[in-house]
């Protein structure tokens, strides 16, 4: 890390916003009429409209989750579930309206696209406003589009066969909410044997106040194919609650490999109640790389179902909880196939009274003989006001397994800070460098541009409070 003063870092990169001039905003609340209006706006096929209404009914019957951080401050009567800028989706960056284009320019999306990405989708509030895929990737037969287009296009049956099958609406209350009001998101299909050499990316920006974002990402990596998909999220700060209840469904076919990387930088008035799940077949590999920053409350537990023989999953994550943040995160592995293996490696950091809860679950079913699973979680508390809890759960239904778990918790060493300060760093920079090193398991797995962004987010968090 370079010796950059935290005071020099531009905090306005993420915390700017634009007024909703000439935007369409649905009334706040959640009723059948609102759901039907969203369906009308989206030009849904009839089956999707009926699916939405079924999900609303399920939502109304399922109780609010009680296992995680309190979400009493979230009132759906105050949340607008659909906000649309007055523009359709563009394939040319020059055609995007100036204020929206300026938003993504500040966030670095066009620069990142030019530098290292095979395709980019940019969502602003409830709709994609820009989408582009490089010609050489399209020539490989890779499909990367907005989900609405795929829903009514030549891949409509594929969408119907997979949409909310991994995350059924009765899974929990906010899965049902997502099914009722989802909007935007991405569809990716990689044909058998195709290796996508450079990543695809989607970026979600929630600009609206008192609103929710409910994008749906569906990725199918067919037999023997290989893909790296990167997701980024951000929002400006308001003095009222915002909600993110997206859904990610990932299908990794026989012998395929998928890496799914996320850097979430939601504002600290955000309730981040997101659901992510992957299904992994024979000899396939799933890799999660997750950086969670921002948000007032988070429930985030990416789940992997190791269905196939010899399938493998690795989850690497870091969470940073600062003042007024209660982040309940972790990962879940479900072993079904023989000779499956999984590894969870997480780091959590908390300061200024922040609360970080690591919650993991490893389930090894009777059919998963010779399975191997390892869990490693480390916590770093930067002051005596903060709190870190670890809640692991391991359930095995067969004796022929190899399972391990380790957890560590600690504070920044005064000796380490003194050592760095003696070599010219300020106390703030010294602590930020130590924290970045603690989180390096995640940053080293990201492309250079995103690793740099994550280190800057750590600096920003270290300079607050």
C-alpha positions as CSV (number, residue, x, y, z in Angstrom):
1,X,0.0,0.0,0.0
2,X,1.3,3.5,-0.8
3,X,1.8,6.0,2.0
4,X,-1.3,8.0,1.3
5,X,-2.9,10.1,4.0
6,X,-6.5,9.2,4.8
7,X,-7.4,12.9,4.6
8,X,-6.4,12.8,0.9
9,X,-9.0,10.2,0.0
10,X,-12.0,11.5,-1.8
11,X,-15.1,10.5,0.2
12,X,-17.4,11.9,-2.5
13,X,-16.6,9.0,-4.9
14,X,-19.6,7.0,-3.5
15,X,-21.7,9.5,-1.4
16,X,-23.0,11.8,-4.1
17,X,-26.5,11.7,-5.4
18,X,-28.9,13.3,-8.0
19,X,-32.4,14.5,-7.6
20,X,-35.1,12.4,-9.1
21,X,-36.1,14.8,-11.8
22,X,-38.4,13.3,-14.4
23,X,-38.2,9.8,-12.7
24,X,-41.1,7.4,-12.5
25,X,-41.6,6.3,-8.9
26,X,-44.2,3.8,-7.8
27,X,-46.1,4.6,-4.6
28,X,-44.5,3.3,-1.4
29,X,-45.8,0.1,0.2
30,X,-46.5,-3.4,-0.9
31,X,-50.0,-4.4,-2.2
32,X,-51.3,-6.6,-5.0
33,X,-52.0,-3.4,-7.0
34,X,-48.4,-2.3,-6.7
35,X,-47.1,-5.7,-7.7
36,X,-49.4,-5.8,-10.7
37,X,-48.2,-2.3,-11.7
38,X,-44.6,-3.4,-11.6
39,X,-45.4,-6.4,-13.7
40,X,-47.1,-4.1,-16.2
41,X,-44.1,-1.7,-16.3
42,X,-41.9,-4.7,-16.9
43,X,-44.1,-6.2,-19.7
44,X,-44.0,-9.5,-17.9
45,X,-45.4,-12.7,-19.5
46,X,-48.5,-13.9,-17.8
47,X,-46.6,-16.6,-15.8
48,X,-44.3,-14.1,-14.3
49,X,-47.2,-11.8,-13.2
50,X,-48.9,-14.8,-11.5
51,X,-45.5,-15.8,-9.9
52,X,-45.1,-12.3,-8.5
53,X,-48.6,-12.4,-6.9
54,X,-47.9,-15.8,-5.5
55,X,-44.7,-14.5,-3.9
56,X,-46.6,-11.6,-2.4
57,X,-49.0,-14.0,-0.7
58,X,-46.0,-16.0,0.6
59,X,-44.4,-12.8,1.9
60,X,-47.5,-11.9,3.8
61,X,-47.6,-15.3,5.5
62,X,-43.9,-15.7,6.5
63,X,-42.7,-14.0,9.7
64,X,-39.8,-11.6,9.9
65,X,-36.5,-13.5,10.5
66,X,-35.3,-13.3,14.1
67,X,-31.9,-14.9,13.9
68,X,-29.9,-11.9,12.9
69,X,-29.5,-8.2,13.7
70,X,-32.7,-6.2,14.5
71,X,-34.5,-4.8,11.4
72,X,-37.2,-2.9,13.3
73,X,-36.3,0.3,11.5
74,X,-37.3,-1.2,8.1
75,X,-41.0,-0.5,7.3
76,X,-42.1,-1.6,3.8
77,X,-44.9,1.0,3.9
78,X,-42.1,3.6,3.5
79,X,-40.2,1.8,0.7
80,X,-40.8,2.4,-3.0
81,X,-40.1,-0.9,-4.7
82,X,-39.7,0.5,-8.2
83,X,-38.0,3.7,-9.4
84,X,-37.1,4.2,-13.0
85,X,-35.1,6.9,-14.6
86,X,-36.6,8.4,-17.8
87,X,-34.4,6.4,-20.2
88,X,-34.3,3.0,-21.8
89,X,-31.2,0.7,-21.8
90,X,-28.4,1.9,-24.0
91,X,-25.7,-0.1,-25.8
92,X,-23.6,3.0,-26.5
93,X,-22.1,4.8,-23.5
94,X,-22.5,8.2,-25.2
95,X,-26.3,7.7,-25.4
96,X,-26.8,7.4,-21.6
97,X,-28.3,10.5,-20.0
98,X,-25.6,12.9,-18.6
99,X,-26.5,12.7,-14.9
100,X,-26.6,8.9,-14.9
101,X,-23.4,8.7,-17.1
102,X,-21.7,11.1,-14.6
103,X,-22.7,8.7,-11.8
104,X,-21.0,5.7,-13.3
105,X,-18.0,7.8,-14.6
106,X,-17.4,8.8,-11.0
107,X,-17.6,5.2,-9.9
108,X,-15.1,4.2,-12.6
109,X,-17.3,1.9,-14.6
110,X,-16.3,3.0,-18.2
111,X,-12.6,3.1,-17.2
112,X,-12.9,-0.5,-15.8
113,X,-14.7,-1.6,-18.9
114,X,-12.0,-0.3,-21.2
115,X,-9.3,-1.7,-19.0
116,X,-10.2,-5.3,-18.1
117,X,-13.8,-6.4,-18.7
118,X,-15.4,-8.4,-21.4
119,X,-18.8,-7.0,-20.7
120,X,-20.6,-4.5,-18.5
121,X,-24.1,-4.1,-17.2
122,X,-24.9,-0.9,-15.3
123,X,-28.2,-0.7,-13.2
124,X,-29.5,2.6,-11.9
125,X,-32.2,2.2,-9.3
126,X,-34.7,-0.4,-10.7
127,X,-33.5,-0.7,-14.3
128,X,-30.4,-1.4,-16.4
129,X,-29.4,1.8,-18.2
130,X,-26.4,0.5,-20.0
131,X,-25.2,-2.8,-21.3
132,X,-22.4,-3.9,-23.6
133,X,-20.5,-7.1,-24.4
134,X,-17.2,-7.2,-26.3
135,X,-17.5,-8.7,-29.8
136,X,-15.0,-11.5,-29.2
137,X,-17.0,-12.8,-26.2
138,X,-20.3,-12.6,-28.1
139,X,-18.7,-14.6,-31.0
140,X,-17.9,-17.4,-28.5
141,X,-21.6,-17.8,-28.0
142,X,-21.7,-16.3,-24.6
143,X,-25.0,-14.7,-23.7
144,X,-24.9,-11.7,-21.4
145,X,-28.0,-9.6,-21.2
146,X,-30.4,-7.9,-18.9
147,X,-32.8,-10.4,-17.4
148,X,-36.0,-8.8,-18.8
149,X,-34.8,-9.2,-22.4
150,X,-33.9,-12.8,-21.7
151,X,-37.3,-13.4,-20.2
152,X,-39.1,-12.7,-23.4
153,X,-36.4,-13.6,-25.9
154,X,-35.0,-16.8,-27.4
155,X,-33.8,-18.0,-23.9
156,X,-37.2,-17.5,-22.3
157,X,-37.7,-21.2,-21.5
158,X,-34.2,-21.4,-19.9
159,X,-35.1,-18.5,-17.6
160,X,-38.4,-20.0,-16.7
161,X,-36.7,-23.4,-15.9
162,X,-34.2,-21.8,-13.5
163,X,-35.7,-18.6,-12.1
164,X,-36.0,-18.8,-8.3
165,X,-35.6,-22.6,-8.4
166,X,-32.4,-22.5,-6.3
167,X,-33.9,-19.7,-4.0
168,X,-37.6,-20.6,-3.8
169,X,-39.9,-17.8,-2.5
170,X,-40.8,-19.8,0.6
171,X,-37.1,-19.9,1.6
172,X,-37.5,-16.8,3.8
173,X,-39.5,-13.6,3.9
174,X,-37.2,-11.5,1.8
175,X,-36.8,-14.2,-0.8
176,X,-40.6,-13.9,-1.2
177,X,-40.4,-10.1,-1.3
178,X,-37.8,-10.4,-4.0
179,X,-40.0,-12.7,-6.1
180,X,-42.8,-10.2,-5.9
181,X,-41.0,-7.0,-6.8
182,X,-37.8,-8.0,-8.5
183,X,-36.5,-5.7,-11.3
184,X,-33.4,-5.5,-13.3
185,X,-30.4,-7.8,-13.1
186,X,-28.3,-9.9,-15.4
187,X,-28.6,-13.2,-17.3
188,X,-25.4,-15.0,-18.3
189,X,-25.0,-18.3,-20.2
190,X,-21.6,-19.7,-21.1
191,X,-21.8,-22.6,-23.6
192,X,-20.0,-25.9,-23.0
193,X,-16.2,-25.8,-23.1
194,X,-16.0,-22.0,-23.5
195,X,-13.3,-20.2,-21.4
196,X,-14.1,-16.5,-20.9
197,X,-10.6,-15.1,-20.5
198,X,-11.6,-11.7,-19.0
199,X,-14.3,-11.0,-16.5
200,X,-17.9,-9.9,-17.0
201,X,-19.2,-7.2,-14.6
202,X,-22.5,-5.8,-13.3
203,X,-22.8,-2.7,-11.2
204,X,-25.8,-1.7,-9.2
205,X,-26.4,1.9,-8.0
206,X,-29.3,2.8,-5.8
207,X,-29.7,6.6,-6.1
208,X,-33.3,7.0,-4.9
209,X,-34.3,7.9,-1.3
210,X,-36.6,5.6,0.7
211,X,-36.5,3.0,-2.0
212,X,-35.4,-0.6,-2.6
213,X,-33.3,-2.4,-5.2
214,X,-34.3,-6.0,-6.1
215,X,-32.1,-7.1,-9.0
216,X,-31.9,-10.7,-10.0
217,X,-28.7,-12.3,-11.3
218,X,-28.9,-15.7,-13.1
219,X,-25.7,-17.4,-14.3
220,X,-25.4,-20.8,-16.0
221,X,-21.9,-22.0,-16.8
222,X,-22.3,-25.1,-18.9
223,X,-20.1,-28.2,-18.9
224,X,-16.4,-27.6,-19.0
225,X,-16.8,-23.8,-19.3
226,X,-15.0,-21.1,-17.2
227,X,-16.2,-17.7,-16.1
228,X,-15.3,-14.9,-13.7
229,X,-18.2,-12.6,-12.9
230,X,-17.7,-9.4,-10.8
231,X,-20.5,-7.5,-9.1
232,X,-20.3,-4.1,-7.5
233,X,-22.9,-2.1,-5.5
234,X,-23.1,1.3,-4.0
235,X,-25.5,4.0,-2.8
236,X,-25.5,7.5,-1.4
237,X,-26.4,8.1,2.2
238,X,-29.9,9.3,3.3
239,X,-31.5,9.8,6.7
240,X,-34.2,7.2,6.0
241,X,-34.1,3.5,5.4
242,X,-33.2,2.0,2.0
243,X,-33.5,-1.7,1.2
244,X,-31.5,-4.1,-0.9
245,X,-33.1,-7.5,-1.3
246,X,-31.5,-8.9,-4.5
247,X,-31.1,-12.6,-5.5
248,X,-28.2,-14.4,-7.2
249,X,-28.7,-17.9,-8.6
250,X,-25.6,-19.7,-10.0
251,X,-25.5,-23.0,-11.9
252,X,-22.1,-24.6,-12.4
253,X,-22.4,-27.7,-14.6
254,X,-20.2,-30.7,-14.8
255,X,-16.5,-29.9,-15.0
256,X,-17.1,-26.1,-15.1
257,X,-15.7,-23.4,-13.0
258,X,-17.2,-20.1,-11.8
259,X,-15.7,-17.4,-9.8
260,X,-18.2,-14.8,-8.4
261,X,-16.6,-11.7,-6.9
262,X,-18.5,-9.0,-5.1
263,X,-17.5,-5.6,-3.5
264,X,-20.5,-4.2,-1.7
265,X,-20.3,-0.6,-0.6
266,X,-23.9,0.3,0.4
267,X,-24.6,3.5,2.4
268,X,-25.1,3.2,6.1
269,X,-28.8,3.7,6.0
270,X,-29.2,0.5,3.9
271,X,-30.7,-2.8,5.0
272,X,-28.9,-5.3,2.9
273,X,-31.0,-8.5,2.9
274,X,-29.5,-10.3,0.0
275,X,-29.7,-14.0,-1.0
276,X,-27.0,-15.9,-3.1
277,X,-26.9,-19.6,-3.9
278,X,-24.9,-21.9,-6.2
279,X,-25.5,-25.4,-7.4
280,X,-22.3,-27.3,-8.3
281,X,-22.3,-30.5,-10.4
282,X,-19.7,-33.3,-10.9
283,X,-16.1,-32.2,-10.9
284,X,-17.1,-28.6,-11.0
285,X,-15.6,-25.7,-9.0
286,X,-17.4,-22.7,-7.4
287,X,-15.4,-19.8,-5.9
288,X,-16.8,-16.9,-4.0
289,X,-14.8,-13.7,-3.2
290,X,-16.8,-11.3,-1.1
291,X,-16.0,-7.8,0.4
292,X,-18.8,-6.3,2.5
293,X,-18.6,-2.7,3.4
294,X,-21.3,-0.2,4.3
295,X,-25.0,-0.9,5.1
296,X,-26.7,-0.3,8.5
297,X,-27.7,-4.0,8.8
298,X,-26.7,-7.0,6.6
299,X,-28.0,-10.5,6.3
300,X,-25.7,-12.2,3.8
301,X,-24.9,-15.9,3.7
302,X,-23.9,-17.2,0.2
303,X,-24.9,-20.8,0.0
304,X,-23.3,-23.6,-2.1
305,X,-24.9,-26.9,-2.8
306,X,-22.2,-29.4,-3.7
307,X,-24.5,-31.8,-5.5
308,X,-22.0,-33.6,-7.8
309,X,-19.2,-36.0,-7.1
310,X,-15.8,-34.4,-6.6
311,X,-17.3,-30.9,-6.7
312,X,-15.5,-28.2,-4.8
313,X,-16.2,-24.8,-3.3
314,X,-14.1,-22.0,-1.7
315,X,-15.5,-19.0,0.0
316,X,-13.2,-16.1,0.8
317,X,-14.8,-13.0,2.5
318,X,-14.1,-9.9,4.5
319,X,-16.6,-7.7,6.4
320,X,-15.9,-4.3,7.9
321,X,-18.4,-3.0,10.6
322,X,-18.1,0.6,11.8
323,X,-20.2,2.9,13.8
324,X,-23.9,2.2,13.7
325,X,-23.4,-1.0,11.7
326,X,-24.5,-4.5,12.6
327,X,-23.4,-6.9,9.9
328,X,-24.5,-10.5,10.2
329,X,-22.6,-12.4,7.5
330,X,-21.1,-15.8,6.7
331,X,-21.4,-18.7,4.3
332,X,-23.1,-22.1,4.0
333,X,-22.0,-25.3,2.4
334,X,-24.3,-28.3,1.8
335,X,-22.4,-31.5,0.8
336,X,-24.5,-34.0,-1.2
337,X,-22.1,-35.7,-3.5
338,X,-19.3,-38.1,-2.7
339,X,-15.7,-36.8,-2.4
340,X,-16.9,-33.2,-2.2
341,X,-14.8,-30.5,-0.6
342,X,-15.3,-27.0,0.7
343,X,-13.2,-24.3,2.4
344,X,-14.5,-21.2,4.1
345,X,-12.0,-18.5,4.9
346,X,-13.4,-15.2,6.4
347,X,-12.1,-12.1,8.1
348,X,-14.2,-9.6,10.0
349,X,-13.1,-6.2,11.2
350,X,-15.0,-3.9,13.5
351,X,-14.4,-0.4,15.0
352,X,-16.2,2.5,16.6
353,X,-18.8,0.3,18.2
354,X,-19.6,-1.7,15.1
355,X,-21.0,-5.3,15.5
356,X,-19.8,-8.1,13.3
357,X,-21.4,-11.6,13.5
358,X,-19.9,-14.4,11.6
359,X,-22.4,-17.2,11.0
360,X,-21.4,-20.3,9.1
361,X,-23.1,-23.6,8.4
362,X,-21.6,-26.8,7.0
363,X,-24.0,-29.7,6.3
364,X,-22.6,-33.1,5.2
365,X,-25.4,-35.4,4.2
366,X,-25.3,-39.2,4.4
367,X,-24.7,-39.4,0.6
368,X,-21.5,-37.3,0.9
369,X,-19.1,-40.0,1.9
370,X,-15.4,-38.9,1.9
371,X,-16.3,-35.3,2.1
372,X,-13.8,-32.7,3.4
373,X,-14.7,-29.4,4.9
374,X,-12.6,-26.7,6.6
375,X,-13.7,-23.4,8.2
376,X,-11.4,-20.6,9.3
377,X,-12.6,-17.3,10.6
378,X,-10.6,-14.5,12.0
379,X,-11.8,-11.3,13.8
380,X,-10.0,-8.0,14.4
381,X,-11.5,-5.5,16.8
382,X,-10.0,-2.0,16.7
383,X,-11.4,-0.7,20.0
384,X,-13.1,-1.8,23.2
385,X,-16.6,-0.6,22.0
386,X,-16.9,-3.0,19.2
387,X,-18.1,-6.5,19.2
388,X,-17.4,-9.7,17.2
389,X,-19.3,-13.0,17.5
390,X,-18.7,-16.3,15.8
391,X,-21.5,-18.8,15.4
392,X,-20.4,-21.8,13.5
393,X,-22.6,-24.9,12.9
394,X,-21.4,-28.2,11.6
395,X,-23.7,-31.2,11.0
396,X,-22.5,-34.5,9.6
397,X,-24.7,-37.5,8.8
398,X,-21.9,-39.9,8.0
399,X,-18.7,-40.9,9.8
400,X,-16.6,-40.9,6.7
401,X,-15.7,-37.2,6.6
402,X,-12.9,-34.9,7.4
403,X,-14.0,-31.7,9.0
404,X,-12.1,-28.9,10.7
405,X,-12.9,-25.5,12.2
406,X,-10.7,-22.7,13.7
407,X,-11.5,-19.2,14.9
408,X,-9.3,-16.4,16.1
409,X,-9.9,-13.0,17.5
410,X,-7.5,-10.2,18.3
411,X,-6.7,-6.5,18.3
412,X,-4.1,-4.5,16.5
413,X,-0.7,-4.8,18.1
414,X,0.7,-1.6,19.6
415,X,4.2,-2.8,18.7
416,X,3.2,-3.2,15.1
417,X,1.8,0.3,15.0
418,X,4.9,1.7,16.6
419,X,7.1,-0.2,14.2
420,X,5.4,1.4,11.2
421,X,5.2,4.8,12.7
422,X,9.0,4.7,13.4
423,X,9.4,4.3,9.6
424,X,7.5,7.4,8.7
425,X,3.8,6.4,8.6
426,X,1.1,8.3,10.6
427,X,-0.8,6.3,13.2
428,X,-3.9,6.3,10.9
429,X,-1.9,5.0,7.9
430,X,-0.1,2.4,10.1
431,X,-3.4,1.0,11.3
432,X,-5.0,1.1,7.8
433,X,-2.0,-0.8,6.5
434,X,-2.3,-3.5,9.2
435,X,-6.1,-3.9,8.5
436,X,-5.5,-4.1,4.7
437,X,-2.9,-6.9,5.4
438,X,-5.5,-8.7,7.6
439,X,-7.9,-8.5,4.7
440,X,-5.4,-9.5,2.0
441,X,-7.0,-12.9,1.5
442,X,-9.8,-11.2,-0.3
443,X,-7.9,-8.4,-2.1
444,X,-5.3,-10.8,-3.6
445,X,-8.1,-12.8,-5.2
446,X,-9.5,-9.7,-7.0
447,X,-8.3,-8.0,-10.3
448,X,-6.0,-5.2,-9.6
449,X,-8.5,-2.4,-10.0
450,X,-10.9,-4.0,-7.5
451,X,-8.2,-4.8,-5.0
452,X,-7.2,-1.1,-5.1
453,X,-10.9,-0.1,-4.6
454,X,-11.2,-2.4,-1.6
455,X,-8.0,-1.0,0.0
456,X,-9.4,2.5,-0.5
457,X,-12.7,1.4,1.2
458,X,-10.7,0.2,4.1
459,X,-8.9,3.5,4.3
460,X,-12.2,5.4,4.2
461,X,-13.6,3.2,7.0
462,X,-10.5,3.7,9.1
463,X,-10.8,7.5,8.7
464,X,-14.4,7.6,10.1
465,X,-15.2,7.8,13.8
